[in-house]
């Protein structure tokens, strides 16, 4: 069963990644940047 908490905004599943802690932080930063630039409904 896939734990949806580990699916990032980019669509990668962090449960399979050794960089598990890094990708969600980067995805959250990307989402915030997109929101600030007016693209919150894109991506």
mmCIF entry with sequence, helices, sheets and N, C-alpha, C, O atoms, coordinates in Angstrom:
data_MODEL
# 
_entry.id   MODEL 
# 
_entity.id                         1 
_entity.type                       polymer 
_entity.pdbx_number_of_molecules   1 
# 
_entity_poly.entity_id                      1 
_entity_poly.type                           'polypeptide(L)' 
_entity_poly.nstd_linkage                   no 
_entity_poly.nstd_monomer                   no 
_entity_poly.pdbx_seq_one_letter_code       
;(UNK)(UNK)(UNK)(UNK)(UNK)(UNK)(UNK)(UNK)(UNK)(UNK)(UNK)(UNK)(UNK)(UNK)(UNK)(UNK)
(UNK)(UNK)(UNK)(UNK)(UNK)(UNK)(UNK)(UNK)(UNK)(UNK)(UNK)(UNK)(UNK)(UNK)(UNK)(UNK)
(UNK)(UNK)(UNK)(UNK)(UNK)(UNK)(UNK)(UNK)(UNK)(UNK)(UNK)
;
_entity_poly.pdbx_seq_one_letter_code_can   XXXXXXXXXXXXXXXXXXXXXXXXXXXXXXXXXXXXXXXXXXX 
_entity_poly.pdbx_strand_id                 A 
# 
loop_
_entity_poly_seq.entity_id 
_entity_poly_seq.num 
_entity_poly_seq.mon_id 
_entity_poly_seq.hetero 
1 1  UNK n 
1 2  UNK n 
1 3  UNK n 
1 4  UNK n 
1 5  UNK n 
1 6  UNK n 
1 7  UNK n 
1 8  UNK n 
1 9  UNK n 
1 10 UNK n 
1 11 UNK n 
1 12 UNK n 
1 13 UNK n 
1 14 UNK n 
1 15 UNK n 
1 16 UNK n 
1 17 UNK n 
1 18 UNK n 
1 19 UNK n 
1 20 UNK n 
1 21 UNK n 
1 22 UNK n 
1 23 UNK n 
1 24 UNK n 
1 25 UNK n 
1 26 UNK n 
1 27 UNK n 
1 28 UNK n 
1 29 UNK n 
1 30 UNK n 
1 31 UNK n 
1 32 UNK n 
1 33 UNK n 
1 34 UNK n 
1 35 UNK n 
1 36 UNK n 
1 37 UNK n 
1 38 UNK n 
1 39 UNK n 
1 40 UNK n 
1 41 UNK n 
1 42 UNK n 
1 43 UNK n 
# 
_struct_asym.id          A 
_struct_asym.entity_id   1 
# 
loop_
_struct_conf.conf_type_id 
_struct_conf.id 
_struct_conf.pdbx_PDB_helix_id 
_struct_conf.beg_label_comp_id 
_struct_conf.beg_label_asym_id 
_struct_conf.beg_label_seq_id 
_struct_conf.pdbx_beg_PDB_ins_code 
_struct_conf.end_label_comp_id 
_struct_conf.end_label_asym_id 
_struct_conf.end_label_seq_id 
_struct_conf.pdbx_end_PDB_ins_code 
_struct_conf.beg_auth_comp_id 
_struct_conf.beg_auth_asym_id 
_struct_conf.beg_auth_seq_id 
_struct_conf.end_auth_comp_id 
_struct_conf.end_auth_asym_id 
_struct_conf.end_auth_seq_id 
_struct_conf.pdbx_PDB_helix_class 
_struct_conf.details 
_struct_conf.pdbx_PDB_helix_length 
HELX_P HELX_P1 AA1 UNK A 4  ? UNK A 6  ? UNK A 4  UNK A 6  5 ? 3  
HELX_P HELX_P2 AA2 UNK A 14 ? UNK A 16 ? UNK A 14 UNK A 16 5 ? 3  
HELX_P HELX_P3 AA3 UNK A 20 ? UNK A 36 ? UNK A 20 UNK A 36 1 ? 17 
# 
_struct_conf_type.id          HELX_P 
_struct_conf_type.criteria    ? 
_struct_conf_type.reference   ? 
# 
loop_
_atom_site.group_PDB 
_atom_site.id 
_atom_site.type_symbol 
_atom_site.label_atom_id 
_atom_site.label_alt_id 
_atom_site.label_comp_id 
_atom_site.label_asym_id 
_atom_site.label_entity_id 
_atom_site.label_seq_id 
_atom_site.pdbx_PDB_ins_code 
_atom_site.Cartn_x 
_atom_site.Cartn_y 
_atom_site.Cartn_z 
_atom_site.occupancy 
_atom_site.B_iso_or_equiv 
_atom_site.pdbx_formal_charge 
_atom_site.auth_seq_id 
_atom_site.auth_comp_id 
_atom_site.auth_asym_id 
_atom_site.auth_atom_id 
_atom_site.pdbx_PDB_model_num 
ATOM 1   N N  . UNK A 1 1  ? 0.840  -1.183 0.000   1.00 0.00 ? 1  UNK A N  1 
ATOM 2   C CA . UNK A 1 1  ? 0.000  0.000  0.000   1.00 0.00 ? 1  UNK A CA 1 
ATOM 3   C C  . UNK A 1 1  ? 0.888  1.250  0.000   1.00 0.00 ? 1  UNK A C  1 
ATOM 4   O O  . UNK A 1 1  ? 1.872  1.315  0.737   1.00 0.00 ? 1  UNK A O  1 
ATOM 5   N N  . UNK A 1 2  ? 0.548  2.209  -0.802  1.00 0.00 ? 2  UNK A N  1 
ATOM 6   C CA . UNK A 1 2  ? 1.298  3.458  -0.908  1.00 0.00 ? 2  UNK A CA 1 
ATOM 7   C C  . UNK A 1 2  ? 0.801  4.437  0.146   1.00 0.00 ? 2  UNK A C  1 
ATOM 8   O O  . UNK A 1 2  ? -0.398 4.698  0.247   1.00 0.00 ? 2  UNK A O  1 
ATOM 9   N N  . UNK A 1 3  ? 1.718  4.970  0.921   1.00 0.00 ? 3  UNK A N  1 
ATOM 10  C CA . UNK A 1 3  ? 1.392  5.986  1.919   1.00 0.00 ? 3  UNK A CA 1 
ATOM 11  C C  . UNK A 1 3  ? 1.386  7.333  1.203   1.00 0.00 ? 3  UNK A C  1 
ATOM 12  O O  . UNK A 1 3  ? 2.449  7.836  0.839   1.00 0.00 ? 3  UNK A O  1 
ATOM 13  N N  . UNK A 1 4  ? 0.220  7.923  0.993   1.00 0.00 ? 4  UNK A N  1 
ATOM 14  C CA . UNK A 1 4  ? 0.097  9.151  0.215   1.00 0.00 ? 4  UNK A CA 1 
ATOM 15  C C  . UNK A 1 4  ? 0.784  10.350 0.854   1.00 0.00 ? 4  UNK A C  1 
ATOM 16  O O  . UNK A 1 4  ? 0.956  11.379 0.201   1.00 0.00 ? 4  UNK A O  1 
ATOM 17  N N  . UNK A 1 5  ? 1.178  10.237 2.112   1.00 0.00 ? 5  UNK A N  1 
ATOM 18  C CA . UNK A 1 5  ? 1.924  11.332 2.732   1.00 0.00 ? 5  UNK A CA 1 
ATOM 19  C C  . UNK A 1 5  ? 3.306  11.484 2.100   1.00 0.00 ? 5  UNK A C  1 
ATOM 20  O O  . UNK A 1 5  ? 3.935  12.533 2.236   1.00 0.00 ? 5  UNK A O  1 
ATOM 21  N N  . UNK A 1 6  ? 3.782  10.452 1.413   1.00 0.00 ? 6  UNK A N  1 
ATOM 22  C CA . UNK A 1 6  ? 5.106  10.489 0.816   1.00 0.00 ? 6  UNK A CA 1 
ATOM 23  C C  . UNK A 1 6  ? 5.076  10.682 -0.691  1.00 0.00 ? 6  UNK A C  1 
ATOM 24  O O  . UNK A 1 6  ? 6.074  10.427 -1.365  1.00 0.00 ? 6  UNK A O  1 
ATOM 25  N N  . UNK A 1 7  ? 3.945  11.131 -1.233  1.00 0.00 ? 7  UNK A N  1 
ATOM 26  C CA . UNK A 1 7  ? 3.877  11.506 -2.641  1.00 0.00 ? 7  UNK A CA 1 
ATOM 27  C C  . UNK A 1 7  ? 4.013  13.018 -2.700  1.00 0.00 ? 7  UNK A C  1 
ATOM 28  O O  . UNK A 1 7  ? 3.199  13.741 -2.125  1.00 0.00 ? 7  UNK A O  1 
ATOM 29  N N  . UNK A 1 8  ? 5.036  13.497 -3.391  1.00 0.00 ? 8  UNK A N  1 
ATOM 30  C CA . UNK A 1 8  ? 5.320  14.928 -3.409  1.00 0.00 ? 8  UNK A CA 1 
ATOM 31  C C  . UNK A 1 8  ? 4.556  15.622 -4.525  1.00 0.00 ? 8  UNK A C  1 
ATOM 32  O O  . UNK A 1 8  ? 3.893  14.976 -5.336  1.00 0.00 ? 8  UNK A O  1 
ATOM 33  N N  . UNK A 1 9  ? 4.656  16.937 -4.558  1.00 0.00 ? 9  UNK A N  1 
ATOM 34  C CA . UNK A 1 9  ? 3.977  17.733 -5.578  1.00 0.00 ? 9  UNK A CA 1 
ATOM 35  C C  . UNK A 1 9  ? 4.478  17.403 -6.981  1.00 0.00 ? 9  UNK A C  1 
ATOM 36  O O  . UNK A 1 9  ? 3.748  17.554 -7.960  1.00 0.00 ? 9  UNK A O  1 
ATOM 37  N N  . UNK A 1 10 ? 5.705  16.961 -7.069  1.00 0.00 ? 10 UNK A N  1 
ATOM 38  C CA . UNK A 1 10 ? 6.271  16.626 -8.378  1.00 0.00 ? 10 UNK A CA 1 
ATOM 39  C C  . UNK A 1 10 ? 5.797  15.262 -8.845  1.00 0.00 ? 10 UNK A C  1 
ATOM 40  O O  . UNK A 1 10 ? 6.017  14.898 -10.000 1.00 0.00 ? 10 UNK A O  1 
ATOM 41  N N  . UNK A 1 11 ? 5.154  14.502 -7.974  1.00 0.00 ? 11 UNK A N  1 
ATOM 42  C CA . UNK A 1 11 ? 4.636  13.193 -8.352  1.00 0.00 ? 11 UNK A CA 1 
ATOM 43  C C  . UNK A 1 11 ? 5.540  12.031 -7.987  1.00 0.00 ? 11 UNK A C  1 
ATOM 44  O O  . UNK A 1 11 ? 5.175  10.875 -8.203  1.00 0.00 ? 11 UNK A O  1 
ATOM 45  N N  . UNK A 1 12 ? 6.708  12.314 -7.440  1.00 0.00 ? 12 UNK A N  1 
ATOM 46  C CA . UNK A 1 12 ? 7.604  11.237 -7.026  1.00 0.00 ? 12 UNK A CA 1 
ATOM 47  C C  . UNK A 1 12 ? 7.123  10.641 -5.708  1.00 0.00 ? 12 UNK A C  1 
ATOM 48  O O  . UNK A 1 12 ? 6.503  11.323 -4.893  1.00 0.00 ? 12 UNK A O  1 
ATOM 49  N N  . UNK A 1 13 ? 7.416  9.364  -5.513  1.00 0.00 ? 13 UNK A N  1 
ATOM 50  C CA . UNK A 1 13 ? 7.068  8.698  -4.260  1.00 0.00 ? 13 UNK A CA 1 
ATOM 51  C C  . UNK A 1 13 ? 8.311  8.617  -3.392  1.00 0.00 ? 13 UNK A C  1 
ATOM 52  O O  . UNK A 1 13 ? 9.223  7.843  -3.681  1.00 0.00 ? 13 UNK A O  1 
ATOM 53  N N  . UNK A 1 14 ? 8.351  9.402  -2.345  1.00 0.00 ? 14 UNK A N  1 
ATOM 54  C CA . UNK A 1 14 ? 9.531  9.525  -1.497  1.00 0.00 ? 14 UNK A CA 1 
ATOM 55  C C  . UNK A 1 14 ? 9.830  8.250  -0.711  1.00 0.00 ? 14 UNK A C  1 
ATOM 56  O O  . UNK A 1 14 ? 10.951 8.066  -0.236  1.00 0.00 ? 14 UNK A O  1 
ATOM 57  N N  . UNK A 1 15 ? 8.850  7.377  -0.572  1.00 0.00 ? 15 UNK A N  1 
ATOM 58  C CA . UNK A 1 15 ? 9.086  6.132  0.137   1.00 0.00 ? 15 UNK A CA 1 
ATOM 59  C C  . UNK A 1 15 ? 10.107 5.245  -0.550  1.00 0.00 ? 15 UNK A C  1 
ATOM 60  O O  . UNK A 1 15 ? 10.657 4.345  0.085   1.00 0.00 ? 15 UNK A O  1 
ATOM 61  N N  . UNK A 1 16 ? 10.374 5.471  -1.821  1.00 0.00 ? 16 UNK A N  1 
ATOM 62  C CA . UNK A 1 16 ? 11.350 4.690  -2.565  1.00 0.00 ? 16 UNK A CA 1 
ATOM 63  C C  . UNK A 1 16 ? 12.695 5.389  -2.679  1.00 0.00 ? 16 UNK A C  1 
ATOM 64  O O  . UNK A 1 16 ? 13.631 4.854  -3.273  1.00 0.00 ? 16 UNK A O  1 
ATOM 65  N N  . UNK A 1 17 ? 12.790 6.560  -2.121  1.00 0.00 ? 17 UNK A N  1 
ATOM 66  C CA . UNK A 1 17 ? 13.976 7.391  -2.323  1.00 0.00 ? 17 UNK A CA 1 
ATOM 67  C C  . UNK A 1 17 ? 14.838 7.458  -1.072  1.00 0.00 ? 17 UNK A C  1 
ATOM 68  O O  . UNK A 1 17 ? 14.325 7.571  0.042   1.00 0.00 ? 17 UNK A O  1 
ATOM 69  N N  . UNK A 1 18 ? 16.149 7.386  -1.262  1.00 0.00 ? 18 UNK A N  1 
ATOM 70  C CA . UNK A 1 18 ? 17.061 7.519  -0.124  1.00 0.00 ? 18 UNK A CA 1 
ATOM 71  C C  . UNK A 1 18 ? 17.166 8.965  0.346   1.00 0.00 ? 18 UNK A C  1 
ATOM 72  O O  . UNK A 1 18 ? 17.649 9.225  1.448   1.00 0.00 ? 18 UNK A O  1 
ATOM 73  N N  . UNK A 1 19 ? 16.724 9.893  -0.469  1.00 0.00 ? 19 UNK A N  1 
ATOM 74  C CA . UNK A 1 19 ? 16.747 11.317 -0.134  1.00 0.00 ? 19 UNK A CA 1 
ATOM 75  C C  . UNK A 1 19 ? 15.404 11.764 0.453   1.00 0.00 ? 19 UNK A C  1 
ATOM 76  O O  . UNK A 1 19 ? 15.015 12.922 0.299   1.00 0.00 ? 19 UNK A O  1 
ATOM 77  N N  . UNK A 1 20 ? 14.721 10.884 1.098   1.00 0.00 ? 20 UNK A N  1 
ATOM 78  C CA . UNK A 1 20 ? 13.353 11.097 1.565   1.00 0.00 ? 20 UNK A CA 1 
ATOM 79  C C  . UNK A 1 20 ? 13.111 12.414 2.283   1.00 0.00 ? 20 UNK A C  1 
ATOM 80  O O  . UNK A 1 20 ? 12.060 13.027 2.093   1.00 0.00 ? 20 UNK A O  1 
ATOM 81  N N  . UNK A 1 21 ? 14.031 12.856 3.083   1.00 0.00 ? 21 UNK A N  1 
ATOM 82  C CA . UNK A 1 21 ? 13.841 14.102 3.824   1.00 0.00 ? 21 UNK A CA 1 
ATOM 83  C C  . UNK A 1 21 ? 14.046 15.342 2.981   1.00 0.00 ? 21 UNK A C  1 
ATOM 84  O O  . UNK A 1 21 ? 13.490 16.397 3.284   1.00 0.00 ? 21 UNK A O  1 
ATOM 85  N N  . UNK A 1 22 ? 14.839 15.229 1.924   1.00 0.00 ? 22 UNK A N  1 
ATOM 86  C CA . UNK A 1 22 ? 15.179 16.392 1.106   1.00 0.00 ? 22 UNK A CA 1 
ATOM 87  C C  . UNK A 1 22 ? 14.093 16.740 0.103   1.00 0.00 ? 22 UNK A C  1 
ATOM 88  O O  . UNK A 1 22 ? 13.770 17.916 -0.063  1.00 0.00 ? 22 UNK A O  1 
ATOM 89  N N  . UNK A 1 23 ? 13.529 15.758 -0.561  1.00 0.00 ? 23 UNK A N  1 
ATOM 90  C CA . UNK A 1 23 ? 12.572 16.012 -1.632  1.00 0.00 ? 23 UNK A CA 1 
ATOM 91  C C  . UNK A 1 23 ? 11.303 16.715 -1.129  1.00 0.00 ? 23 UNK A C  1 
ATOM 92  O O  . UNK A 1 23 ? 10.883 17.688 -1.756  1.00 0.00 ? 23 UNK A O  1 
ATOM 93  N N  . UNK A 1 24 ? 10.677 16.281 -0.040  1.00 0.00 ? 24 UNK A N  1 
ATOM 94  C CA . UNK A 1 24 ? 9.482  17.000 0.418   1.00 0.00 ? 24 UNK A CA 1 
ATOM 95  C C  . UNK A 1 24 ? 9.750  18.463 0.768   1.00 0.00 ? 24 UNK A C  1 
ATOM 96  O O  . UNK A 1 24 ? 8.903  19.321 0.516   1.00 0.00 ? 24 UNK A O  1 
ATOM 97  N N  . UNK A 1 25 ? 10.914 18.758 1.345   1.00 0.00 ? 25 UNK A N  1 
ATOM 98  C CA . UNK A 1 25 ? 11.243 20.159 1.663   1.00 0.00 ? 25 UNK A CA 1 
ATOM 99  C C  . UNK A 1 25 ? 11.393 20.973 0.389   1.00 0.00 ? 25 UNK A C  1 
ATOM 100 O O  . UNK A 1 25 ? 10.918 22.106 0.314   1.00 0.00 ? 25 UNK A O  1 
ATOM 101 N N  . UNK A 1 26 ? 12.046 20.408 -0.606  1.00 0.00 ? 26 UNK A N  1 
ATOM 102 C CA . UNK A 1 26 ? 12.221 21.120 -1.869  1.00 0.00 ? 26 UNK A CA 1 
ATOM 103 C C  . UNK A 1 26 ? 10.883 21.286 -2.586  1.00 0.00 ? 26 UNK A C  1 
ATOM 104 O O  . UNK A 1 26 ? 10.623 22.330 -3.184  1.00 0.00 ? 26 UNK A O  1 
ATOM 105 N N  . UNK A 1 27 ? 10.043 20.269 -2.527  1.00 0.00 ? 27 UNK A N  1 
ATOM 106 C CA . UNK A 1 27 ? 8.727  20.356 -3.160  1.00 0.00 ? 27 UNK A CA 1 
ATOM 107 C C  . UNK A 1 27 ? 7.877  21.429 -2.482  1.00 0.00 ? 27 UNK A C  1 
ATOM 108 O O  . UNK A 1 27 ? 7.168  22.176 -3.156  1.00 0.00 ? 27 UNK A O  1 
ATOM 109 N N  . UNK A 1 28 ? 7.943  21.507 -1.156  1.00 0.00 ? 28 UNK A N  1 
ATOM 110 C CA . UNK A 1 28 ? 7.188  22.532 -0.436  1.00 0.00 ? 28 UNK A CA 1 
ATOM 111 C C  . UNK A 1 28 ? 7.702  23.928 -0.783  1.00 0.00 ? 28 UNK A C  1 
ATOM 112 O O  . UNK A 1 28 ? 6.917  24.866 -0.921  1.00 0.00 ? 28 UNK A O  1 
ATOM 113 N N  . UNK A 1 29 ? 9.019  24.064 -0.924  1.00 0.00 ? 29 UNK A N  1 
ATOM 114 C CA . UNK A 1 29 ? 9.595  25.362 -1.298  1.00 0.00 ? 29 UNK A CA 1 
ATOM 115 C C  . UNK A 1 29 ? 9.155  25.742 -2.713  1.00 0.00 ? 29 UNK A C  1 
ATOM 116 O O  . UNK A 1 29 ? 8.844  26.904 -2.977  1.00 0.00 ? 29 UNK A O  1 
ATOM 117 N N  . UNK A 1 30 ? 9.128  24.764 -3.622  1.00 0.00 ? 30 UNK A N  1 
ATOM 118 C CA . UNK A 1 30 ? 8.676  25.021 -4.978  1.00 0.00 ? 30 UNK A CA 1 
ATOM 119 C C  . UNK A 1 30 ? 7.205  25.438 -4.991  1.00 0.00 ? 30 UNK A C  1 
ATOM 120 O O  . UNK A 1 30 ? 6.832  26.370 -5.703  1.00 0.00 ? 30 UNK A O  1 
ATOM 121 N N  . UNK A 1 31 ? 6.383  24.762 -4.217  1.00 0.00 ? 31 UNK A N  1 
ATOM 122 C CA . UNK A 1 31 ? 4.966  25.109 -4.156  1.00 0.00 ? 31 UNK A CA 1 
ATOM 123 C C  . UNK A 1 31 ? 4.781  26.537 -3.641  1.00 0.00 ? 31 UNK A C  1 
ATOM 124 O O  . UNK A 1 31 ? 3.967  27.288 -4.178  1.00 0.00 ? 31 UNK A O  1 
ATOM 125 N N  . UNK A 1 32 ? 5.527  26.913 -2.611  1.00 0.00 ? 32 UNK A N  1 
ATOM 126 C CA . UNK A 1 32 ? 5.434  28.266 -2.049  1.00 0.00 ? 32 UNK A CA 1 
ATOM 127 C C  . UNK A 1 32 ? 5.886  29.304 -3.073  1.00 0.00 ? 32 UNK A C  1 
ATOM 128 O O  . UNK A 1 32 ? 5.251  30.350 -3.213  1.00 0.00 ? 32 UNK A O  1 
ATOM 129 N N  . UNK A 1 33 ? 6.963  29.030 -3.783  1.00 0.00 ? 33 UNK A N  1 
ATOM 130 C CA . UNK A 1 33 ? 7.443  29.945 -4.813  1.00 0.00 ? 33 UNK A CA 1 
ATOM 131 C C  . UNK A 1 33 ? 6.402  30.096 -5.930  1.00 0.00 ? 33 UNK A C  1 
ATOM 132 O O  . UNK A 1 33 ? 6.152  31.203 -6.405  1.00 0.00 ? 33 UNK A O  1 
ATOM 133 N N  . UNK A 1 34 ? 5.804  28.984 -6.341  1.00 0.00 ? 34 UNK A N  1 
ATOM 134 C CA . UNK A 1 34 ? 4.777  29.041 -7.380  1.00 0.00 ? 34 UNK A CA 1 
ATOM 135 C C  . UNK A 1 34 ? 3.571  29.854 -6.906  1.00 0.00 ? 34 UNK A C  1 
ATOM 136 O O  . UNK A 1 34 ? 2.986  30.610 -7.681  1.00 0.00 ? 34 UNK A O  1 
ATOM 137 N N  . UNK A 1 35 ? 3.200  29.697 -5.625  1.00 0.00 ? 35 UNK A N  1 
ATOM 138 C CA . UNK A 1 35 ? 2.088  30.468 -5.070  1.00 0.00 ? 35 UNK A CA 1 
ATOM 139 C C  . UNK A 1 35 ? 2.410  31.961 -5.105  1.00 0.00 ? 35 UNK A C  1 
ATOM 140 O O  . UNK A 1 35 ? 1.570  32.774 -5.491  1.00 0.00 ? 35 UNK A O  1 
ATOM 141 N N  . UNK A 1 36 ? 3.624  32.315 -4.702  1.00 0.00 ? 36 UNK A N  1 
ATOM 142 C CA . UNK A 1 36 ? 4.029  33.726 -4.690  1.00 0.00 ? 36 UNK A CA 1 
ATOM 143 C C  . UNK A 1 36 ? 4.041  34.328 -6.087  1.00 0.00 ? 36 UNK A C  1 
ATOM 144 O O  . UNK A 1 36 ? 3.752  35.513 -6.253  1.00 0.00 ? 36 UNK A O  1 
ATOM 145 N N  . UNK A 1 37 ? 4.370  33.528 -7.090  1.00 0.00 ? 37 UNK A N  1 
ATOM 146 C CA . UNK A 1 37 ? 4.439  34.005 -8.473  1.00 0.00 ? 37 UNK A CA 1 
ATOM 147 C C  . UNK A 1 37 ? 3.089  33.937 -9.186  1.00 0.00 ? 37 UNK A C  1 
ATOM 148 O O  . UNK A 1 37 ? 2.981  34.327 -10.348 1.00 0.00 ? 37 UNK A O  1 
ATOM 149 N N  . UNK A 1 38 ? 2.053  33.439 -8.492  1.00 0.00 ? 38 UNK A N  1 
ATOM 150 C CA . UNK A 1 38 ? 0.713  33.417 -9.067  1.00 0.00 ? 38 UNK A CA 1 
ATOM 151 C C  . UNK A 1 38 ? 0.359  32.153 -9.813  1.00 0.00 ? 38 UNK A C  1 
ATOM 152 O O  . UNK A 1 38 ? -0.577 32.145 -10.612 1.00 0.00 ? 38 UNK A O  1 
ATOM 153 N N  . UNK A 1 39 ? 1.103  31.067 -9.562  1.00 0.00 ? 39 UNK A N  1 
ATOM 154 C CA . UNK A 1 39 ? 0.852  29.794 -10.243 1.00 0.00 ? 39 UNK A CA 1 
ATOM 155 C C  . UNK A 1 39 ? 0.364  28.715 -9.292  1.00 0.00 ? 39 UNK A C  1 
ATOM 156 O O  . UNK A 1 39 ? 0.684  27.542 -9.488  1.00 0.00 ? 39 UNK A O  1 
ATOM 157 N N  . UNK A 1 40 ? -0.391 29.070 -8.281  1.00 0.00 ? 40 UNK A N  1 
ATOM 158 C CA . UNK A 1 40 ? -0.772 28.073 -7.283  1.00 0.00 ? 40 UNK A CA 1 
ATOM 159 C C  . UNK A 1 40 ? -1.680 26.971 -7.806  1.00 0.00 ? 40 UNK A C  1 
ATOM 160 O O  . UNK A 1 40 ? -1.773 25.913 -7.184  1.00 0.00 ? 40 UNK A O  1 
ATOM 161 N N  . UNK A 1 41 ? -2.353 27.189 -8.930  1.00 0.00 ? 41 UNK A N  1 
ATOM 162 C CA . UNK A 1 41 ? -3.216 26.132 -9.477  1.00 0.00 ? 41 UNK A CA 1 
ATOM 163 C C  . UNK A 1 41 ? -2.527 25.351 -10.583 1.00 0.00 ? 41 UNK A C  1 
ATOM 164 O O  . UNK A 1 41 ? -3.141 24.477 -11.195 1.00 0.00 ? 41 UNK A O  1 
ATOM 165 N N  . UNK A 1 42 ? -1.255 25.650 -10.851 1.00 0.00 ? 42 UNK A N  1 
ATOM 166 C CA . UNK A 1 42 ? -0.477 24.934 -11.863 1.00 0.00 ? 42 UNK A CA 1 
ATOM 167 C C  . UNK A 1 42 ? 0.419  23.910 -11.183 1.00 0.00 ? 42 UNK A C  1 
ATOM 168 O O  . UNK A 1 42 ? 0.633  23.956 -9.972  1.00 0.00 ? 42 UNK A O  1 
ATOM 169 N N  . UNK A 1 43 ? 0.925  23.007 -11.964 1.00 0.00 ? 43 UNK A N  1 
ATOM 170 C CA . UNK A 1 43 ? 1.919  22.043 -11.460 1.00 0.00 ? 43 UNK A CA 1 
ATOM 171 C C  . UNK A 1 43 ? 1.270  20.860 -10.894 1.00 0.00 ? 43 UNK A C  1 
ATOM 172 O O  . UNK A 1 43 ? 1.950  19.947 -10.424 1.00 0.00 ? 43 UNK A O  1 
# 
